[in-house]
Amino acid sequence: MQDKPSKHVVDAIDAASAELRQVSLKIHDNPEVGFKEVFAHKTLTDYLLQKGFQVTKHACGLDTAFIAEFVQDQGVPESAEQPLPSVGFCSEFDSLPGIGHGCGHNLIAISGLAAVLGVKTAMEKSQIRGRVRLLGTPGEETLGGKIPMIERGALDGLDACMMVHPGQSDILYRQPLGVGRLEVEYHGKAAHASTSPWEGKNALDAMCMAYNAIGLLRQQTLPTNRIHSIIKNGGQATNIVPELVTASIMYRANKQAELVHLQKQIVEILESSAEATGCTVKVDKVMEYLPLNNNSFLTDRFGSYMTSMGAHFQTRDQDEVTPAGSTDMGNITVALPGCHPVFNIASLDSTREPGLSTHSILFAERARTEIAHQSVIRAAKALALTGLDVIMDAEYTKNVRKEFEENKSLSRN
C-alpha cells in the first residue's frame, strides 16, 4: 500500500468511516424487505450525490435500484485510445421479515459506498483514467434485483464486478449454491368428502404424492444438492375433497448443469403425481440464482490485501466445502468476472463467535456493533484496492478476463 493511489484509497475510506457508520446504523434501524427499500434507497443515493457521483435513481425499471458512477476519461496520454478500464461494486440493503438485518445488508450497503469512494478519490488525486460504478441491488433475499439489472444493461462496459458479505468467518472462496424456486398449483375437483368422495379429484393427494417422491429423490441426489418445500394451502375444509393445493419448492446445486437437471427431475415428479391422481398441475419458475463463479485473480488479490491488514483465511479447499446459502451475485459472476468473499463481523483476528449464524436475531444485533463496522471498513479497503488494480493494471485485468473465459464453459458442466 505504499504507492500513492493505494494510500489515497485507504485515507479516503478512513476519512469517511464515521459518516459511513451513521449510514449503516440508519439502514439497520429502519429495516425494509426486498423491493420495498424506500428509506435505504434515499439514504444511499443522497450520500452518493453529496460525494459527487452521477446517480440514476430507480434504475433498470426497479423502484429501489440505483446506479452511481464516476468517470474520468482524462489520464495518461498514451492510454487515451484504449477502452476505458472499468470496475463495479454491489451494495445490498434489503432485510429479512421479522428479523431485520439478520444477514447484515446494512454493512454490505456501506461496503459498496466505501469502495467506490476510495477508488474515485484515488482516480481524482492521481489522474487515473477509468470508470467506477456502484450497483444498488434490491431484493437479494427474495427474487433477486441483480437479475433484471443484468438483463437491462447495468453491467455494460465493466471489466469486473465485486462485493463482500458479512459472516461468521473470514472466507475467500465461499461457494454459494445456485437456487431455483417453483410455485406449484394442483387443481382437482371438489366433492363432499362423506357423501360422494368418488366424484372428487384430490389435489392434496397429488401434492402429498409429489412431496414424498421429492423426499425419496433426496436419497439419490448429490450431497451438494438441496431441496426444501412447503405446502402453502392444503385445502379449503376437511369435509371437502381439496380442489386447489399450492406449494413452494426450492432446489439448490453447486453447478449450473446440475441445477437444470434437478429442476427437471422435480418437475417430472410434479407432473406424474398430477397424472396419477387425475389432477392438473401448474408450475412456475419464479426465480433462479446461478452458482457463484469466483475469479481466482480477483479473490486472491482481495485476500492478499486483507491478510496485510491482519485477516486470516483457511484454504480454498476448506472454503469450498463450507455450507453456504445462495445469492443473485452468482448471476453477475456468470456474466462478468467477479468475487464474493466473506468477512467476520464479530472479530478482526478471524476468531469465530460460538452460536453466531446468519439469518438470526443475534446476527442482526452484531451487524450494528462497532467491531462489525471496523470489519466492514477493512473489507471495503481490500475491495477498493482490488478494484483499483483492475483499473490501473491492464495485464492483471487481462488475466482476470482470460480465466473468466476459460471457466465459462466449465461452470455449466
C-alpha positions as a printed Julia matrix, in Angstrom:
413×3 Matrix{Float64}:
   0.0     0.0     0.0
   2.99    2.32   -0.31
   2.17    3.63   -3.77
   0.25    6.88   -3.77
  -3.06    5.78   -5.37
  -3.41    2.98   -2.83
  -2.8     5.41    0.01
  -5.49    7.7    -1.38
  -7.95    4.77   -1.27
  -7.21    3.94    2.34
  -7.15    7.55    3.51
 -10.46    8.34    1.8
 -12.23    5.38    3.4
 -10.77    6.16    6.82
 -11.88    9.79    6.49
 -15.44    8.71    5.65
 -15.64    5.94    8.26
 -17.68    7.86   10.86
 -20.29    9.06    8.37
 -20.46    5.61    6.77
 -21.24    4.16   10.2
 -24.14    6.57   10.53
 -25.48    5.46    7.15
 -25.16    1.82    8.25
 -26.99    2.42   11.52
 -29.82    4.32    9.81
 -30.41    1.43    7.41
 -30.07   -1.13   10.21
 -32.62    0.67   12.38
 -35.11    1.07    9.52
 -35.23   -2.45    8.02
 -37.14   -2.89    4.76
 -37.85   -6.12    2.89
 -36.97   -6.73   -0.73
 -38.08   -4.24   -3.37
 -39.57   -2.0    -0.68
 -36.29   -0.43    0.45
 -37.51    3.16    0.02
 -35.65    4.61    3.02
 -32.41    2.81    2.17
 -32.63    3.88   -1.48
 -32.97    7.55   -0.49
 -30.28    7.35    2.2
 -27.72    5.77   -0.11
 -28.42    7.86   -3.21
 -28.41   11.1    -1.19
 -24.98   10.19    0.18
 -23.59    9.35   -3.27
 -24.88   12.61   -4.74
 -23.15   14.52   -1.95
 -19.9    12.75   -2.85
 -20.03   13.83   -6.48
 -21.25   10.67   -8.2
 -23.62   10.67  -11.14
 -26.63    8.81   -9.73
 -29.51    7.11  -11.53
 -32.33    6.52   -9.07
 -34.98    3.83   -9.67
 -32.58    2.26  -12.15
 -33.4    -0.52  -14.61
 -37.14   -0.14  -14.04
 -36.87   -1.11  -10.34
 -38.22    1.36   -7.79
 -35.44    0.79   -5.26
 -32.46    0.05   -7.51
 -29.83    2.65   -8.32
 -26.61    3.06  -10.29
 -23.91    5.52   -9.21
 -20.9     6.2   -11.4
 -17.76    8.27  -11.63
 -15.92    8.51  -14.95
 -12.59   10.14  -15.64
 -11.6     9.98  -19.3
  -8.51   12.13  -18.92
  -5.33   10.5   -17.74
  -2.11    9.08  -19.07
  -1.96   10.31  -22.7
  -0.75    7.05  -24.24
  -3.79    5.22  -22.8
  -6.35    7.56  -24.33
  -7.04    5.32  -27.32
  -7.6     2.25  -25.17
 -11.02    1.12  -23.86
 -11.9     2.82  -20.6
 -10.91    0.47  -17.74
 -13.94    0.0   -15.53
 -14.82   -1.74  -12.28
 -18.11   -2.21  -10.46
 -19.2    -3.0    -6.92
 -22.54   -4.07   -5.45
 -24.46   -2.8    -2.44
 -27.37   -4.76   -0.99
 -29.73   -3.24    1.58
 -32.86   -5.38    1.99
 -33.73   -7.04    5.29
 -35.42  -10.23    6.46
 -39.07  -10.34    7.59
 -39.3   -10.43   11.38
 -35.52  -10.45   11.87
 -34.37   -7.2    10.35
 -30.78   -7.12    9.15
 -30.03  -10.7    10.14
 -27.87  -11.0     7.04
 -26.04   -7.73    7.66
 -27.06   -5.98    4.47
 -26.62   -2.63    6.19
 -22.91   -3.49    6.17
 -22.97   -4.59    2.52
 -24.6    -1.27    1.69
 -21.73    0.78    3.12
 -19.05   -1.59    1.83
 -20.09   -0.52   -1.66
 -20.18    3.16   -0.69
 -16.7     2.93    0.82
 -15.25    1.04   -2.15
 -16.45    3.47   -4.82
 -15.5     6.45   -2.68
 -11.96    5.11   -2.22
 -11.48    4.35   -5.92
 -12.96    7.69   -7.01
 -10.63    9.61   -4.69
  -7.58    7.76   -5.99
  -8.63    8.36   -9.6
  -9.06   12.08   -8.96
  -5.88   12.66   -6.97
  -3.64   10.52   -9.18
  -5.31   11.43  -12.5
  -6.21    7.82  -13.29
  -8.34    7.22  -16.35
 -11.27    4.88  -15.79
 -14.78    4.25  -14.54
 -16.05    3.12  -11.15
 -19.67    2.11  -10.73
 -21.84    1.1    -7.78
 -24.91   -1.03   -8.35
 -27.59   -0.64   -5.69
 -29.25   -4.05   -5.93
 -32.57   -4.59   -4.12
 -34.36   -7.78   -3.16
 -31.45  -10.2    -2.75
 -33.4   -12.11   -0.11
 -36.45  -12.53   -2.35
 -36.38  -12.63   -6.16
 -33.01  -11.01   -6.83
 -32.76   -7.45   -8.09
 -29.41   -8.14   -9.75
 -31.05  -10.38  -12.36
 -33.23   -7.75  -14.09
 -30.41   -5.23  -13.65
 -28.08   -7.53  -15.59
 -30.7    -8.0   -18.29
 -31.19   -4.23  -18.56
 -27.55   -3.29  -19.02
 -26.27   -2.44  -15.53
 -23.01   -4.33  -16.17
 -22.35   -2.87  -19.61
 -18.77   -1.67  -20.03
 -17.43   -3.18  -16.79
 -14.3    -5.34  -16.65
 -15.25   -6.88  -13.29
 -17.85   -6.55  -10.54
 -17.32   -7.46   -6.89
 -18.86   -7.34   -3.44
 -18.27   -8.55    0.11
 -20.67  -10.2     2.55
 -20.69  -10.35    6.36
 -20.5   -13.72    8.04
 -19.25  -15.75   10.99
 -15.77  -16.26    9.49
 -13.32  -14.71    7.07
 -13.8   -16.72    3.87
 -12.24  -16.07    0.48
 -13.76  -18.83   -1.63
 -17.27  -19.0    -0.3
 -19.29  -21.22   -2.64
 -22.98  -20.27   -2.58
 -25.17  -22.78   -4.36
 -27.35  -21.98   -7.3
 -31.03  -21.95   -6.36
 -34.37  -22.01   -8.11
 -37.88  -21.65   -6.76
 -41.0   -23.24   -8.18
 -44.53  -22.15   -7.32
 -46.88  -25.1    -7.7
 -50.65  -25.31   -8.05
 -52.52  -28.61   -8.15
 -56.08  -28.36   -9.46
 -58.52  -31.15   -8.72
 -62.28  -31.33   -8.34
 -64.22  -30.55   -5.17
 -66.75  -33.03   -3.8
 -68.35  -33.82   -0.45
 -65.8   -35.9     1.42
 -68.52  -38.08    3.02
 -71.49  -38.34    0.67
 -69.67  -38.51   -2.7
 -65.88  -38.54   -2.44
 -65.68  -40.61   -5.63
 -66.84  -37.59   -7.58
 -63.81  -35.58   -6.49
 -60.19  -35.39   -7.61
 -57.97  -34.79   -4.61
 -55.37  -32.1    -5.22
 -53.88  -32.7    -1.77
 -53.27  -36.35   -2.67
 -51.34  -35.16   -5.7
 -49.25  -32.81   -3.59
 -48.6   -35.42   -0.89
 -47.51  -37.91   -3.52
 -45.16  -35.33   -5.03
 -43.84  -34.23   -1.63
 -42.99  -37.8    -0.65
 -41.44  -38.58   -4.03
 -39.25  -35.49   -3.77
 -38.2   -36.71   -0.32
 -37.16  -40.02   -1.86
 -35.29  -38.2    -4.62
 -33.06  -36.67   -1.94
 -31.63  -40.14   -1.27
 -30.45  -40.42   -4.86
 -29.21  -36.88   -5.44
 -25.74  -35.39   -4.95
 -24.73  -34.45   -1.39
 -24.17  -30.88   -2.59
 -27.8   -30.61   -3.75
 -30.61  -29.3    -1.57
 -34.41  -29.48   -1.93
 -36.85  -27.89    0.53
 -40.58  -27.35    0.21
 -43.66  -26.04    1.97
 -47.35  -26.65    1.32
 -48.96  -23.22    1.5
 -52.6   -24.23    1.05
 -53.7   -27.79    1.67
 -57.43  -27.43    1.05
 -60.49  -25.43    1.98
 -62.29  -27.6     4.58
 -61.87  -31.1     5.97
 -65.24  -32.26    4.61
 -64.47  -31.11    1.07
 -62.18  -33.04   -1.28
 -59.36  -30.49   -1.83
 -59.79  -28.75   -5.16
 -56.78  -26.42   -5.01
 -53.45  -27.0    -3.28
 -50.42  -24.73   -3.56
 -46.79  -25.24   -2.63
 -43.4   -23.61   -2.94
 -40.29  -25.67   -3.73
 -36.66  -24.54   -3.67
 -33.81  -26.57   -5.14
 -30.07  -25.89   -4.98
 -26.9   -27.19   -6.65
 -23.28  -26.08   -6.95
 -23.09  -26.42  -10.74
 -25.35  -24.83  -13.33
 -25.88  -28.1   -15.24
 -26.86  -29.91  -12.04
 -29.3   -27.12  -11.15
 -31.03  -27.6   -14.52
 -31.08  -31.38  -14.07
 -32.51  -31.14  -10.56
 -35.3   -28.83  -11.71
 -36.19  -31.28  -14.48
 -36.4   -34.16  -12.01
 -38.68  -32.21   -9.68
 -40.99  -31.1   -12.5
 -41.28  -34.7   -13.72
 -42.34  -35.74  -10.22
 -44.91  -32.95  -10.03
 -46.39  -33.83  -13.41
 -46.51  -37.58  -12.79
 -48.23  -37.03   -9.43
 -50.9   -34.98  -11.18
 -51.42  -37.69  -13.75
 -51.65  -40.4   -11.1
 -54.42  -38.58   -9.23
 -56.37  -37.23  -12.2
 -55.44  -33.65  -11.33
 -53.71  -30.95  -13.32
 -50.62  -29.02  -12.23
 -49.28  -25.57  -12.96
 -45.57  -24.99  -12.3
 -43.99  -21.52  -12.45
 -40.27  -20.92  -12.01
 -40.24  -17.55  -10.24
 -36.51  -17.14   -9.63
 -33.13  -18.7   -10.3
 -29.81  -17.69   -8.76
 -26.84  -19.28  -10.53
 -23.92  -20.89   -8.67
 -21.16  -18.43   -7.8
 -18.11  -18.4   -10.1
 -15.28  -16.9    -8.04
 -12.48  -15.43  -10.16
  -9.22  -16.51   -8.53
  -7.26  -13.43   -9.63
  -9.79  -11.11   -8.0
 -10.3   -13.31   -4.95
  -6.6   -13.88   -4.26
  -5.78  -10.2    -4.7
  -8.54   -9.27   -2.24
  -7.18  -11.92    0.12
  -3.64  -10.55   -0.07
  -4.86   -7.07    0.88
  -6.96   -8.47    3.73
  -4.05  -10.56    5.01
  -1.8    -7.49    5.01
  -4.39   -5.85    7.3
  -4.49   -8.75    9.77
  -7.14  -11.17    8.47
  -6.56  -14.93    8.41
  -8.06  -17.41    5.95
  -8.35  -21.16    5.66
  -7.52  -23.0     2.42
  -9.62  -22.8    -0.73
 -10.5   -26.5    -0.43
 -11.83  -25.88    3.08
 -13.77  -22.81    1.95
 -15.48  -24.53   -0.93
 -16.93  -27.34    1.21
 -18.2   -24.99    3.92
 -22.04  -24.96    3.73
 -23.41  -21.8     2.13
 -26.73  -20.39    1.01
 -27.4   -18.77   -2.34
 -27.16  -15.29   -3.85
 -28.05  -13.46   -7.04
 -24.4   -12.37   -7.12
 -23.91  -15.75   -8.76
 -25.69  -14.41  -11.85
 -23.25  -11.5   -12.0
 -20.21  -13.8   -11.78
 -21.56  -15.85  -14.68
 -21.99  -12.68  -16.77
 -18.73  -10.97  -15.74
 -15.58  -11.69  -13.72
 -16.39  -11.28  -10.04
 -15.83  -12.41   -6.49
 -17.87  -12.57   -3.28
 -15.65  -13.03   -0.2
 -16.94  -13.03    3.37
 -15.7   -11.0     6.33
 -16.12  -11.89   10.01
 -18.36   -9.32   11.72
 -17.52  -10.44   15.25
 -13.73  -10.32   15.18
 -10.76   -8.68   13.46
  -8.46  -11.65   14.17
 -10.76  -14.22   12.48
 -11.98  -15.71   15.76
 -15.42  -17.25   15.29
 -18.12  -16.41   17.83
 -19.86  -19.62   19.03
 -23.53  -19.75   18.08
 -23.39  -16.89   15.6
 -25.07  -17.6    12.28
 -26.61  -15.51    9.54
 -30.39  -15.06    9.28
 -30.69  -14.84   13.06
 -31.63  -12.16   15.56
 -28.16  -12.47   17.12
 -26.55  -11.73   13.75
 -28.81   -8.69   13.33
 -27.61   -7.44   16.73
 -23.96   -7.97   15.81
 -24.45   -6.16   12.48
 -24.73   -2.8    14.26
 -21.72   -3.15   16.59
 -18.52   -1.12   16.4
 -16.45   -4.24   15.7
 -18.7    -5.1    12.74
 -18.13   -1.59   11.41
 -14.36   -1.87   11.76
 -14.53   -5.21    9.99
 -16.55   -3.93    7.04
 -14.28   -0.89    6.66
 -11.25   -3.17    6.43
 -13.0    -5.39    3.87
 -14.08   -2.34    1.86
 -10.47   -1.14    1.7
  -9.35   -4.51    0.32
 -12.25   -4.48   -2.13
 -11.44   -0.96   -3.32
  -7.73   -1.71   -3.68
  -8.58   -4.78   -5.79
 -10.89   -2.64   -7.91
  -8.18   -0.02   -8.35
  -5.84   -2.76   -9.63
  -8.47   -3.68  -12.24
  -8.44   -0.08  -13.46
  -4.69    0.55  -13.28
  -3.09   -2.78  -14.23
  -4.03   -3.83  -17.77
  -2.04   -7.09  -17.61
  -3.74   -8.09  -14.37
  -7.16   -7.35  -15.84
  -6.28   -9.35  -18.94
  -5.56  -12.36  -16.71
  -8.84  -11.82  -14.86
 -10.74  -11.92  -18.16
  -8.76  -14.89  -19.52
  -9.62  -17.04  -16.51
 -13.27  -15.98  -16.73
 -13.5   -17.02  -20.38
 -11.76  -20.32  -19.69
 -14.1   -21.14  -16.81
 -17.3   -20.04  -18.51
 -17.94  -23.41  -20.13
 -16.78  -25.35  -17.07
 -19.33  -23.59  -14.84
 -22.12  -25.15  -16.9
 -20.77  -28.7   -16.62
